[in-house]
Amino acid sequence: SWVFWKPSGYPAFHDSLMLLLVLALSCNPSTAATASPSAPHIKPSYSFGRTFLGLDKCNACIGTSICKKFFKEEIRFDTWLSSHLKLPPSYLLSYSGNYTDDAKSWRLVDITRLTSKYRHDRADKRICTSLLKTKTCSLERALRRTHRFQKWLRAKRLTPDLVQGLSSPMLRCPSQRLLDRIVRRYAEVPDAGSIYMDHLTDRDKLRLLYTLSVNSHPILLQIFPDVEGWPFPRYLGSCGRLVVSASTRPLRDFYGAAPEVAADLALQLLAVLRSMGTNDLNYFFYFTHVDAGTFGVFSNGHLFIRDASTLGIIDKEEGSQLIDGQQEYKDIFSCLTVDCQSAFVSCNSIREKHSLVMVCQELLPKLLKGKFLQPVQDKIDSFLQHCADGLTDDQGVNEAVAKLAELLKPLRSCDSRFAYRYPDCKYSDKY
């Protein structure tokens, strides 16, 4: 403690100077160590473990563009009803959250892992045991030593040979035009816009390669943004191994919806598949798998592709730059989240009806089953069956889908539940 002697007759204003001196000394870091140990310690309102976010695994991660939002509590999990609550369980694949730019208005977001924590952990162990023959290691150091990443470090441009053998459906039939689009629009770097990788640091290249190897979903959201009319939720950023995007409810939540809602969603689903096959950029998108979580619905009733991880892309303008034999190349990046023995689908075997048939088999029957009066329901079921059985009949699939769409159009309604098209539907034949 500090003691000051003030002689009699000392000017009164010096009392204030003395007080300021005491306050200054108490704030000096060199004197802070002498503070009483019983002084109260102010704890932060929450503790964000680097392990939960996956930041301890970087640069074998997605990115860090949205980390500040997490640490400033501008992204909150729905379970944070008060500041003392802990983080949600780390084993979940996705979380509901809230996002703000001004601390006043909040919007719903989805916070998602590229794959389950179990698969991530298993892949991390595989990297260490297969590359360094140890149980634990520096993932970044191990991956940097690989032949593939050394090629990435030397490369000026992302070319098909750099992604051959990666498990992502998006990269099974790559064109140079598609790969240039990935580099030019990669959102985890501050200076995108060039097809050359000069603006990517070694760290950025590893993050991009890791993301493409584990799950291409966030890359698809970045290179085909919703603001340009693509049917994907908005990509907001990544932190460690978590991705943040605009929130959608999975299609499974609407299996019990009213008939007019079901009809509306079915028509939107068919329209999305149509746009995926025919668009201004001449890319043909196809699904390798669909389920009830593949598509999602925004709060305004608009249907989007919620999970793009099973989307393949064929460039109708340039074609594939790899012959099918080259896809057999396998390394550690080929096996991070999938079985290394899984066979690739030939690029030449993909048909335009591919996704339609899967949706008619897996999703539309559950959405439309038992919703309408006879004989309409029988006709719907018949068209769906023709579509689902159309593996050998391209024309039959297209005809069945066209008739189904015509049957569904008058069954949907025009009211405020469908905010994405209301009140436009009152004045436009489009709806």
TIZAPA-608637 format. One line per 8 residues: number of its first residue (from 1); their letters; for each residue x, y, z of N, C-alpha, C. Coordinates in steps of 0.2 Angstrom, whole numbers, plus 2048, in hexadecimal, padded with zeros to 3 digits. Atoms other than C-alpha are relative to their C-alpha. Last residue first. Layout:
N
NUM = A = X Y Z X Y Z X Y Z | ...
END
This chain:
431
431 = YKDSYKCD = 801 804 7FA 713 7A3 6D6 7F9 7FC 7FF | 7FA 804 7FF 71A 7A9 6C5 7FE 7FB 806 | 801 807 802 709 7AF 6C1 805 7FC 801 | 7FC 803 805 70C 7BF 6CB 7FE 7F9 7FE | 800 7FC 806 701 7CB 6D4 804 7FD 7FB | 807 7FD 801 6FB 7C2 6E4 800 803 7F9 | 804 806 803 70B 7B7 6E4 7F9 803 7FE | 7FF 801 807 715 7C7 6E7 7FC 7FB 7FC
423 = PYRYAFRS = 807 800 803 70D 7CA 6F8 801 7FF 7F8 | 806 7FC 7FF 716 7BE 6FD 801 807 801 | 804 7FF 807 723 7B4 6F4 7FA 804 801 | 7FB 7FF 805 731 7B2 702 7FC 802 7F9 | 7FE 7F9 801 723 7B6 70F 805 801 7FA | 7FB 801 805 71B 7A5 70D 803 807 7FE | 7FB 806 7FE 711 7A5 71D 806 7FF 7FB | 7FA 7FE 7FD 70A 7B6 717 805 7FB 803
415 = DCSRLPKL = 801 7FC 7FA 6FE 7AF 70B 807 801 803 | 7FC 7F9 801 6FD 7A8 6F9 7FE 804 807 | 804 7FA 7FF 6F8 795 6FA 805 807 800 | 7FD 7FC 7FB 6FF 785 6F2 7FC 807 801 | 801 803 7F9 6F4 778 6EA 804 805 805 | 806 7FE 7FE 6F3 781 6D9 7FF 7FE 808 | 800 7F9 800 706 77E 6D6 7F9 803 803 | 7FF 7FD 7F9 706 76C 6DC 7FF 808 800
407 = LEALKAVA = 805 802 7FB 6FE 764 6CD 801 803 806 | 806 7FE 802 709 76D 6C0 7FA 7FF 805 | 800 7F9 7FF 718 769 6CA 7FA 803 7FE | 800 800 7F9 714 756 6CA 800 808 802 | 807 801 7FF 711 757 6B7 7FF 801 808 | 804 7FB 803 722 75E 6B4 7F9 800 802 | 7FF 7FA 7FC 72A 752 6C0 7FC 806 7FE | 803 801 7F9 722 743 6B8 801 806 804
399 = ENVGQDDT = 807 7FF 801 727 74A 6A6 7FC 7FF 807 | 802 7F9 801 739 74C 6AC 7F9 802 7FF | 7FF 7FC 7FA 73B 73B 6B3 7FE 807 7FF | 805 802 7FC 733 732 6A4 800 804 807 | 806 7FD 803 73F 73B 698 7FA 7FF 805 | 7FF 7F9 7FF 74E 735 6A2 7FA 804 7FE | 805 7FD 805 748 723 6A2 801 808 802 | 7FF 801 806 754 717 6AA 7FD 804 7FA
391 = LGDACHQL = 7F9 800 800 755 71D 6BC 802 7FE 7F8 | 7FE 7FE 806 743 723 6BB 807 7FF 7FE | 7FE 806 803 73B 718 6C9 804 802 7F9 | 7FB 804 7FC 73B 727 6D5 803 7FA 7FC | 7FA 7FC 7FF 733 733 6C8 806 7FB 803 | 7FD 800 807 726 726 6C3 807 804 800 | 7FE 807 802 722 723 6D5 804 800 7FA | 7FA 801 7FC 721 736 6D9 803 7F9 7FF
383 = FSDIKDQV = 7FB 7FC 804 715 738 6CA 807 7FF 804 | 7FE 804 806 70A 72A 6D1 806 804 7FD | 7FC 806 7FE 70A 731 6E3 802 7FC 7FA | 7F9 7FE 7FD 705 742 6DD 804 7FA 801 | 7FC 7FD 806 6F7 73B 6D2 807 802 802 | 7FE 806 804 6F0 730 6E1 805 803 7FA | 7FA 803 7FD 6F1 740 6EC 802 7FA 7FC | 7F9 7FC 801 6E7 74A 6DF 805 7FC 804
375 = PQLFKGKL = 7FB 804 803 6D9 73D 6DE 807 803 7FF | 801 804 806 6D6 73E 6ED 7FC 804 7FA | 806 804 801 6DA 74B 6FA 800 7FC 7F9 | 805 7FD 804 6EB 751 6FE 7FA 7FB 7FF | 802 7F9 7FF 6F8 74F 70B 7FA 803 7FD | 806 800 7FC 6FA 73C 70D 7FE 807 801 | 804 806 7FF 70C 73C 707 7FA 802 805 | 806 7FF 803 713 74D 701 7FB 7FA 802
367 = LKPLLEQC = 803 7F9 800 722 750 70B 7F9 800 7FE | 801 7FE 7F9 727 73E 70F 7FD 807 801 | 806 805 7FD 724 739 6FC 7FF 802 808 | 807 7FE 802 72E 749 6F7 7FB 7FB 802 | 803 7FA 7FC 73E 745 701 7F9 801 7FE | 7FF 7FF 7F9 746 734 6FD 7FC 805 804 | 7FF 806 7FC 741 72C 6ED 800 802 807 | 807 803 801 73B 73C 6E3 800 7F9 805
359 = VMVLSHKE = 805 7FC 7FD 74A 745 6EA 7F9 7FD 800 | 7FF 801 7F9 756 737 6E4 7FB 804 805 | 802 806 7FE 74E 737 6D3 801 7FF 808 | 808 800 800 74F 74A 6D1 7FE 7F9 803 | 802 7FD 7FA 762 74A 6D6 7F8 7FF 801 | 7FD 804 7FA 767 73D 6C9 7FD 803 806 | 806 802 7FC 75C 744 6BB 802 7FD 807 | 804 7FA 7FE 76A 74E 6B3 7FA 7FE 804
351 = RISNCSVF = 805 7FE 804 775 73E 6B2 7FC 806 803 | 805 7FC 7FD 785 73A 6BA 7FB 803 7FB | 806 804 7FE 78F 72B 6B3 7FA 805 803 | 804 802 806 79C 735 6A9 7F9 7FD 802 | 803 7F9 803 7A3 73D 6B9 7FB 7FE 7FB | 7FD 7FD 806 7A6 72B 6C0 7FC 806 7FE | 805 800 805 7A1 729 6D2 803 803 7FA | 802 7F9 803 7B0 727 6DD 7FB 7FE 7FB
343 = ASQCDVTL = 7FF 7FF 807 7B2 717 6E7 7FD 806 7FE | 807 7FE 804 7B3 717 6FA 802 801 7F9 | 802 805 805 7C3 70E 700 7FA 802 7FC | 7FB 7FF 805 7CA 71D 70A 7FE 7FB 7FA | 7FC 806 800 7BB 71D 715 804 800 7F9 | 804 805 804 7B5 72F 717 805 7FA 800 | 807 801 7FD 7B9 73D 723 7FD 7FA 7FD | 801 7FD 7FA 7CC 740 721 7F9 7FF 803
335 = CSFIDKYE = 803 805 7FB 7CF 733 714 7FE 803 806 | 806 804 803 7D3 73C 704 7FC 7FD 805 | 806 7FB 801 7DE 749 70D 7FA 7FC 7FD | 803 7FF 7F9 7E9 73A 714 7FA 805 7FF | 7FB 7FE 7FB 7ED 735 702 7FC 801 806 | 802 7FF 7F9 7E3 72D 6F3 806 802 805 | 7FA 7FE 7FC 7E5 72E 6E0 7FD 801 807 | 7FE 805 7FB 7D6 725 6D9 806 801 804
327 = QQGDILQS = 804 7FF 7FA 7CF 735 6D1 802 7FB 805 | 7FC 7FC 7FC 7DC 734 6C3 7FD 801 807 | 7FA 804 7FD 7D4 725 6BB 804 804 805 | 802 804 7FA 7C4 72F 6B9 805 7FC 803 | 803 806 802 7CC 73C 6AD 7FF 7FB 806 | 7FC 807 7FE 7CF 74C 6B5 7FC 7FA 7FD | 7F9 7FF 802 7CB 75E 6AE 804 7F9 802 | 7FC 802 7FB 7B8 75B 6AE 807 800 7FD
319 = GEEKDIIG = 7FF 807 7FF 7AE 764 6A1 805 7FF 806 | 7F9 803 801 7B1 776 69C 800 7F9 801 | 7FD 7FC 804 79F 77D 69A 807 7FE 7FE | 802 801 807 795 770 6A1 803 804 7FB | 800 7FA 804 79F 770 6B1 7FE 7FF 7F9 | 7FD 801 807 79A 762 6BC 7FF 806 7FC | 800 7FB 806 797 765 6CE 803 7FE 7FA | 7FB 800 805 793 759 6DD 7FF 805 7FA
311 = LTSADRIF = 801 7FD 806 789 75E 6EC 806 7FE 7FB | 800 806 805 78A 752 6FB 7FE 802 7F9 | 7FA 805 800 791 75F 707 7FF 7FA 7FB | 7FD 801 806 784 76C 702 806 7FB 7FF | 7FA 804 800 779 76B 711 803 7FF 7F9 | 7FE 7FF 7F9 76B 778 713 807 7FC 801 | 7FB 806 7FF 767 779 701 803 801 806 | 7F9 7FF 803 759 787 701 804 7F9 801
303 = LHGNSFVG = 7FD 806 800 746 788 703 807 801 7FD | 7FC 801 806 73E 799 706 804 7FA 801 | 803 805 804 730 799 713 804 7FE 7FA | 804 7FD 804 735 7AA 71B 7FD 7FB 7FB | 806 7FE 7FC 73C 7A1 72A 7FB 804 7FB | 7FF 7FA 7FC 749 798 71F 7F9 802 803 | 805 7FA 802 746 787 719 801 805 805 | 803 7FC 7FA 753 779 718 7FC 806 7FE
295 = FTGADVHT = 803 7F9 801 759 76C 70C 7FD 803 806 | 7FC 7FD 805 766 75E 70F 7FD 807 7FE | 7FC 7FA 7FE 75F 75A 720 804 804 7FB | 805 7FB 7FD 751 74E 71B 804 807 802 | 804 802 7FB 75D 744 710 7FC 806 803 | 805 7FB 7FD 766 745 700 7FD 7FD 806 | 805 802 7FB 775 73D 6F9 7FC 805 802 | 7FE 807 7FF 782 73F 6EA 7FB 7FC 806
287 = FYFFYNLD = 7FF 803 7F9 778 74E 6E5 803 7F9 800 | 803 806 7FF 77B 757 6D4 801 7FD 807 | 7FF 803 7F9 780 768 6CF 7FC 7FA 801 | 806 805 7FF 782 76C 6BC 802 7FD 807 | 7FE 805 7FB 78C 77C 6BA 7FA 7FB 801 | 7FE 807 803 789 786 6AA 803 7FB 805 | 7F8 802 800 78B 797 6B3 801 7F9 7FD | 7FD 7FC 804 779 79D 6AE 808 7FF 7FF
279 = NTGMSRLV = 7FF 7F9 7FD 770 78F 6B6 805 803 7FB | 7FF 7FB 805 769 77E 6B1 800 807 803 | 7FE 804 807 76B 76E 6BB 801 805 7FB | 7FA 803 7FF 76B 777 6CC 803 7FC 7FA | 7FA 7FA 800 75E 783 6C7 807 7FD 801 | 800 7FD 807 752 774 6C3 806 805 800 | 7FC 805 804 757 76C 6D4 800 802 7F9 | 7F9 800 7FE 752 77C 6DD 804 7FB 7FC
271 = ALLQLALD = 7FE 7FA 804 741 77D 6D3 808 801 802 | 7FF 802 807 73D 76B 6D8 803 806 7FD | 7FB 806 800 740 76F 6EB 801 7FF 7F8 | 7FA 7FC 7FF 736 780 6E9 806 7FB 7FF | 7FF 7FC 806 727 776 6E2 807 804 801 | 7FF 805 806 728 769 6F0 802 804 7FA | 7F9 803 7FF 72A 777 6FD 802 7FB 7FB | 7FB 7FA 801 71A 780 6F7 807 7FD 800
263 = AAVEPAAG = 800 7FF 807 710 76F 6F6 805 806 7FE | 7FD 806 803 715 76B 708 800 801 7F8 | 7F9 7FF 7FE 710 77C 70E 804 7FB 7FC | 7FE 7FA 804 6FF 77B 705 807 801 801 | 800 802 808 6FC 769 70C 803 806 7FC | 806 7FF 804 700 76F 71E 801 7FF 7F9 | 802 7FA 801 711 769 726 7F9 800 7FC | 807 800 7FE 714 758 72D 7FD 807 7FF
255 = YFDRLPRT = 803 806 802 724 755 723 7F9 800 802 | 806 7FE 804 729 767 726 7FC 7FA 7FD | 805 7FD 7FB 736 764 734 7F9 802 7FC | 804 805 7FC 73E 758 728 7FB 803 805 | 806 802 804 743 766 71C 7FC 7FB 804 | 7FF 806 805 750 76C 728 7F9 7FE 7FE | 803 806 7FD 74D 77E 730 800 7FA 7FB | 806 803 804 759 78B 729 7FD 7FA 805
247 = SASVVLRG = 804 806 7FD 765 796 732 7FA 7FE 7FB | 807 7FF 7FE 772 7A1 729 7FC 7FA 802 | 804 7FE 806 783 79B 72A 7F9 802 802 | 806 7FC 7FE 791 799 737 7FD 802 7F9 | 803 7FC 806 79E 78B 734 7FA 803 803 | 807 7FE 800 7A8 783 743 7FE 805 7FA | 803 805 804 7B9 77B 741 7F8 800 801 | 7FE 807 7FE 7C3 789 747 7FD 7FB 7FB
239 = CSGLYRPF = 7FB 800 7FA 7B8 798 745 802 7F9 802 | 7FE 806 7FD 7AF 79A 734 804 802 806 | 7F9 800 7FE 7A5 7A8 72B 801 7F9 804 | 7FE 7FB 7FB 794 7AE 727 807 800 802 | 7FA 802 7FC 78F 7A3 718 803 806 804 | 7FA 7FB 800 77E 7A7 712 805 7FE 805 | 800 7FB 7FA 772 798 710 806 804 800 | 7FC 802 7FA 773 790 6FE 7FF 805 806
231 = PWGEVDPF = 805 802 7FA 766 791 6F0 804 7FD 806 | 7FF 807 7FF 771 79C 6E4 7FD 7FD 806 | 805 804 802 76A 7AD 6E0 801 7F8 801 | 800 801 807 779 7B7 6E0 7FB 7FC 7FD | 802 7F9 802 776 7BD 6F2 800 800 7F8 | 808 7FF 801 775 7AB 6F6 7FF 806 7FD | 803 7FD 7FA 788 7A8 6F3 7F8 801 7FF | 806 7FF 803 78F 79B 6E7 7FB 803 805
223 = IQLLIPHS = 7FF 7FE 807 7A1 79C 6EB 7FA 800 7FC | 7FC 7FA 801 7A0 79E 6FE 800 802 7F8 | 804 7FA 7FE 791 792 701 804 806 7FE | 806 7FF 804 79A 785 6F7 7FC 806 801 | 7FD 7FD 806 7AA 787 701 7FA 801 7FB | 7FF 7F9 7FF 7A0 785 711 803 803 7FA | 806 7FC 7FF 799 774 70B 802 808 801 | 800 7FA 805 7A9 76D 704 7FA 805 801
215 = NVSLTYLL = 807 7FF 802 7AC 761 713 7FF 806 7FC | 805 802 7FB 7BB 759 719 7F9 800 7FE | 7FF 807 7FF 7C8 75A 70B 7FA 7FD 805 | 802 804 806 7C2 76A 704 800 7F9 801 | 807 7FF 800 7C3 772 716 7FD 7FC 7FA | 804 804 7FB 7D4 76B 718 7F9 800 800 | 7FF 807 801 7DB 771 708 7FC 7FC 805 | 804 801 806 7D4 783 70B 800 7F8 7FE
207 = RLKDRDTL = 807 800 7FE 7DB 783 71D 7FB 7FE 7FA | 801 806 7FC 7EC 77D 716 7F9 800 803 | 800 806 804 7EC 78A 709 7FE 7FA 803 | 806 800 804 7E8 798 715 7FF 7FA 7FB | 805 802 7FB 7F6 793 721 7F9 800 7FC | 800 807 7FE 802 793 713 7FB 7FE 804 | 7FA 802 7FD 7FC 7A5 70E 800 7F8 801 | 801 806 7FA 7EF 7A7 701 807 7FF 803
199 = HDMYISGA = 803 7FD 7FA 7F0 7B8 6F7 7FF 7FB 806 | 7FB 7FC 7FD 7FC 7B0 6EA 7FD 803 806 | 800 801 7F8 7EF 7A2 6E7 805 805 803 | 7F9 802 7FE 7EB 7A8 6D5 800 800 808 | 800 807 801 7D9 7A9 6D0 806 7FD 802 | 7FB 802 806 7D8 7BA 6D7 800 7F9 800 | 802 7FD 806 7C9 7C2 6E1 805 7FE 7FA | 801 805 805 7CE 7BE 6F3 7FE 804 7FA
191 = DPVEAYRR = 7FF 7FD 806 7D7 7CA 6FF 7FF 7FB 7FA | 803 7F9 801 7D1 7C7 711 801 803 7F9 | 7FA 7FC 801 7D2 7B4 711 7FE 807 7FE | 7FC 800 7FA 7C5 7A9 718 806 804 7FF | 802 7FA 7FB 7B8 7AE 70A 804 800 806 | 7FE 803 7F9 7C0 7A3 6FC 7FF 806 805 | 806 7FF 7FB 7B7 7AB 6ED 801 7FE 807 | 802 7F9 801 7C6 7AC 6E0 7FB 802 806
183 = VIRDLLRQ = 7FA 7FC 7FE 7CE 79C 6E6 7FD 807 800 | 7FF 801 7F9 7BD 792 6E5 806 805 802 | 805 7FD 7FC 7B9 79A 6D4 801 7FF 808 | 7FE 7F9 800 7CA 795 6CD 7FA 804 804 | 7FB 800 7FB 7C6 783 6D2 802 808 800 | 803 801 7F9 7B5 784 6C9 806 801 805 | 804 7FA 7FE 7BD 78B 6B9 7FD 800 807 | 7FC 7FB 7FE 7CB 77E 6B9 7FC 806 802
175 = SPCRLMPS = 7FE 7FC 806 7BE 771 6B9 804 805 802 | 7FE 7F8 800 7BC 764 6C6 801 802 7FA | 800 7FF 807 7B2 753 6C5 802 807 7FF | 7FF 806 803 7B4 74B 6D6 801 801 7F8 | 7FA 800 803 7B7 75C 6DE 801 7F9 7FC | 7FF 7FA 804 7A5 761 6E3 807 7FF 7FC | 804 801 806 7A2 74F 6E9 801 806 7FB | 806 7FB 801 7AF 752 6F7 7FD 7FF 7F9
167 = SLGQVLDP = 807 804 800 7BA 742 6F9 7FA 805 7FF | 803 7FD 7FA 7CB 74A 6F3 7F9 7FD 800 | 800 805 7FA 7D4 73E 6E7 7FC 803 806 | 802 807 802 7D9 74C 6DB 800 7FB 806 | 806 803 7FD 7D9 75D 6E3 7FE 7F9 7FE | 800 7FE 7F8 7EA 764 6DF 7FB 7FD 804 | 7FB 805 7FD 7EA 75B 6CE 801 801 807 | 803 806 7FE 7DB 765 6C9 804 7FB 803
159 = TLRKARLW = 801 804 806 7E4 776 6CA 7FD 7F9 802 | 803 806 7FE 7E4 783 6D8 7FE 7FC 7FA | 807 801 801 7F0 790 6D2 7FD 7FA 802 | 802 7FA 800 801 796 6D7 7F8 801 7FE | 804 7FF 806 806 785 6DD 7FE 808 800 | 7FC 7FD 806 816 783 6E8 7FB 802 7FA | 7FB 7FA 7FF 80D 782 6F8 803 803 7FA | 804 7FA 7FF 7FF 777 6F1 804 806 802
151 = KQFRHTRR = 801 7FE 807 80C 76A 6EB 7FB 807 800 | 7FA 7FD 803 813 76A 6FC 7FF 802 7F9 | 800 7F9 7FD 801 767 703 807 803 7FD | 805 7FB 803 7FF 758 6F8 801 807 802 | 7FE 7FE 807 810 750 6FC 7FB 805 7FD | 803 804 805 80C 751 70F 802 802 7F9 | 7FB 804 802 818 75A 71B 7FD 7FB 7FA | 7FB 7FC 804 80C 768 71E 805 7FC 7FC
143 = LARELSCT = 803 7FF 806 7FF 75B 724 804 804 7FB | 800 807 804 80A 755 732 7FD 801 7F9 | 7F9 802 802 80F 767 738 800 7F9 7FC | 7FD 7FB 806 7FD 76D 737 807 7FD 7FE | 804 801 806 7F6 75E 741 803 804 7FA | 802 7FA 802 804 760 74F 7FD 7FF 7F9 | 7FB 7FC 804 804 74F 756 7FE 807 7FE | 802 7F9 800 7FB 741 760 806 804 7FC
135 = KTKLLSTC = 807 800 7FE 7FC 72E 75F 7FD 808 800 | 801 7FE 7F9 80C 72E 755 7F9 800 802 | 800 806 7FC 811 726 745 800 801 807 | 7FA 7FF 7FB 814 737 73D 801 7FA 804 | 7FB 7FC 803 809 736 72D 807 800 804 | 7FE 802 807 7FE 727 730 806 804 7FD | 7FE 807 800 7FC 728 743 803 7FE 7F9 | 7FA 801 7FC 7FB 73B 744 803 7F9 7FF
127 = IRKDARDH = 7FB 7FC 802 7EF 73E 736 807 7FE 803 | 7FD 803 806 7E5 72F 73B 805 804 7FD | 7FC 806 7FE 7E3 736 74C 803 7FD 7FA | 7FA 7FD 7FD 7DC 747 745 805 7FA 802 | 7FC 7FE 806 7D0 73D 73A 807 803 803 | 7FE 806 803 7C9 734 749 805 802 7FA | 7FB 803 7FB 7C7 744 753 804 7FA 7FD | 7FB 7FC 800 7BE 74C 744 806 7FD 804
119 = RYKSTLRT = 7FD 801 806 7B3 73D 742 806 804 7FF | 7FD 806 800 7AE 73D 754 804 7FF 7FA | 7FA 7FF 7FC 7AC 750 754 803 7F9 800 | 801 801 7F9 79F 74D 746 807 800 804 | 802 807 7FF 7A2 755 735 800 7FF 808 | 7FF 803 806 7A4 766 72E 7FE 7F9 800 | 7F9 803 801 79E 76D 73E 7FF 7FD 7F9 | 7FF 807 802 78F 779 73E 807 7FE 800
111 = IDVLRWSK = 7F9 801 7FF 789 789 746 801 7F9 7FF | 7FE 807 7FF 778 78D 73E 807 800 801 | 7FB 803 804 772 79F 740 801 7F9 802 | 7FE 807 7FF 763 7A9 746 805 7FD 7FB | 803 804 805 763 7BC 746 802 7F8 801 | 7FD 806 801 765 7C9 753 7FD 7FB 7FB | 804 805 804 762 7DB 753 804 7FA 7FF | 807 7FE 7FF 769 7E6 761 7FB 7FB 7FD
103 = ADDTYNGS = 802 802 7F9 77B 7E0 764 7F9 802 801 | 801 7FA 7FD 77F 7E9 753 7FE 7FF 808 | 7FA 7FB 802 786 7DC 748 7FF 806 804 | 802 7F9 800 77C 7CD 750 806 804 7FD | 7FA 7FC 802 77C 7BA 74F 7FD 808 7FF | 802 7F9 802 771 7AE 758 806 804 7FE | 7FD 7FA 7FD 774 79B 759 7FD 807 7FE | 803 7FA 802 76E 78A 755 803 806 804
95 = YSLLYSPP = 803 7FC 7FB 77B 77C 756 7FC 806 7FD | 803 7F9 801 781 76F 74B 7FD 803 806 | 7FE 7FE 807 78B 75E 74B 7FE 807 7FE | 806 7FF 804 789 75B 75E 803 803 7F9 | 801 805 804 798 754 767 7FB 801 7FB | 7FC 800 806 79E 764 76E 7FF 7FA 7FB | 7FB 806 800 790 765 77B 804 801 7F9 | 804 806 802 789 777 77C 805 7FA 7FF
87 = LKLHSSLW = 801 802 807 794 784 785 7FC 7FA 7FF | 7FA 803 803 791 788 797 7FF 7FF 7F8 | 801 806 803 784 794 79E 806 7FD 7FC | 7FC 805 7FC 78A 7A2 7A9 7FF 7F9 7FD | 7F9 800 801 785 7B0 79D 804 7FA 803 | 7FD 7FC 7FC 772 7AC 79C 808 7FF 800 | 805 7FC 7FE 767 7A4 78F 803 805 805 | 7FE 7FA 7FC 776 79E 786 7FB 805 802
79 = TDFRIEEK = 800 802 7F9 76F 78E 780 802 805 805 | 807 7FF 7FD 76A 796 770 800 7FE 807 | 804 806 801 77C 798 76C 7FA 801 803 | 802 803 7FA 783 7AA 76A 7FC 7F9 7FF | 803 806 802 78C 7B3 75D 7FF 7FC 806 | 805 7FE 805 78F 7C5 761 7FE 7FA 7FC | 807 802 7FF 796 7BE 771 7FC 803 7FB | 803 7FA 7FE 7A7 7C8 76E 7F8 7FF 802
71 = FFKKCIST = 7FC 7FD 7FA 7B1 7B8 76E 7FC 806 802 | 801 804 7FB 7A5 7B0 761 802 803 807 | 807 800 7FE 7A4 7BF 756 7FF 7FB 805 | 801 7FA 7FC 7B7 7C0 756 7F9 801 802 | 7FF 802 7F9 7B8 7AE 750 7FF 806 804 | 806 7FE 7FB 7AF 7B2 740 801 7FF 807 | 803 7F9 802 7BD 7B2 733 7FB 802 805 | 801 7FC 7FA 7C7 7A5 73C 7FC 806 7FE
63 = GICANCKD = 7FE 7F9 800 7C8 797 72F 7FF 803 806 | 803 7FC 806 7C4 785 72A 802 807 800 | 806 7FE 7FE 7D0 77A 735 7FD 804 7FA | 804 805 803 7E0 771 733 7F9 801 802 | 804 7FE 806 7E8 782 736 7FD 7FA 7FD | 7FE 7FC 805 7E2 781 744 808 7FF 7FF | 7FE 804 806 7DE 772 74F 803 804 7FA | 7FA 803 7FE 7DE 77C 760 802 7FC 7FA
55 = LGLFTRGF = 7FB 7FB 802 7D1 788 757 807 7FC 802 | 7FB 803 804 7C5 779 757 806 804 7FE | 800 7FD 807 7B7 784 75E 804 7FC 7FB | 807 801 802 7B4 778 76D 800 803 7F9 | 802 807 802 7C7 776 76F 7F9 7FF 7FD | 7FD 800 807 7CB 789 76F 7FE 7F9 7FD | 7FA 804 801 7C0 789 77E 802 800 7F9 | 800 804 806 7B4 798 77F 806 7FC 7FF
47 = SYSPKIHP = 7F9 802 802 7B2 79D 791 7FF 7FC 7FA | 7FF 807 802 7A3 7A7 796 807 7FE 7FE | 807 803 7FF 79E 7B7 79F 800 7F9 7FD | 804 7FF 806 7B0 7BB 7A2 7F9 7FD 800 | 7FF 806 805 7B6 7BA 7B4 7FC 802 7FA | 806 800 805 7B9 7CA 7BE 801 7FB 7FB | 7FE 801 807 7C6 7C6 7CC 7F9 7FF 7FC | 804 803 804 7C2 7CE 7DD 802 7FF 7F9
39 = ASPSATAA = 804 7FC 804 7D1 7D3 7E7 7FC 7FC 7FB | 807 801 7FF 7D6 7C6 7F4 7FC 805 7FC | 803 806 803 7E7 7C4 7ED 7F9 800 801 | 802 805 7FB 7EB 7D7 7F2 7FD 7FA 7FC | 807 7FF 7FE 7F4 7E0 7E4 7FE 7FA 805 | 800 7FF 7F9 807 7DF 7E4 7F9 801 803 | 7FF 806 7FC 807 7D8 7D3 800 800 807 | 806 805 7FF 7FE 7E6 7CC 802 7FA 804
31 = TSPNCSLA = 802 800 7F9 80D 7F2 7CF 7FA 7FB 802 | 7FA 802 7FC 816 7EF 7BF 7FE 800 808 | 7FF 807 7FF 806 7EF 7B6 805 7FE 804 | 7FA 802 803 802 801 7BB 801 7F8 800 | 801 803 806 7F0 803 7BF 806 7FE 7FC | 804 806 800 7F2 805 7D1 7FF 7FD 7FA | 7FC 806 7FE 800 811 7CE 7FC 7FA 801 | 7FB 802 805 7F5 81C 7C4 804 7FB 802
23 = LVLLLMLS = 803 803 805 7E7 81C 7D1 804 7FE 7FA | 802 806 7FD 7F3 821 7DF 7FC 7FC 7FB | 7FA 804 7FF 7FA 82F 7D5 7FF 7F9 802 | 7FF 802 806 7E8 835 7D1 807 7FC 7FF | 805 805 802 7E4 836 7E3 801 7FD 7F9 | 7FE 806 7FC 7F4 83F 7E7 7FB 7FA 7FE | 7FA 803 803 7F0 84C 7DA 802 7FA 803 | 803 804 806 7DE 84E 7E1 806 7FD 7FC
15 = DHFAPYGS = 804 806 7FE 7E5 852 7F2 7FE 7FC 7FA | 7FB 805 800 7F2 85E 7EA 7FD 7F9 802 | 801 804 806 7E3 869 7E7 805 7FB 7FF | 806 805 800 7E2 86D 7FA 800 7FC 7F9 | 806 7FD 805 7F3 875 7FA 7FB 7FB 800 | 7FF 802 806 7FE 86E 809 7FA 802 7FB | 7FF 7FA 804 7FC 879 818 801 7FE 7F9 | 805 7FB 7FF 800 86B 823 801 806 7FC
7 = PKWFVWS = 7FF 7FB 7FB 80B 85E 81C 7FA 805 801 | 802 7FA 802 804 84F 812 801 805 806 | 800 7FB 7FA 80C 83F 814 7FF 806 7FD | 7FD 7FA 802 808 831 807 7FF 805 806 | 802 7FB 7FB 806 81F 80B 803 807 7FE | 7FD 7FA 800 805 812 7FD 7FE 805 805 | 804 7FA 800 800 800 800 804 806 800
END
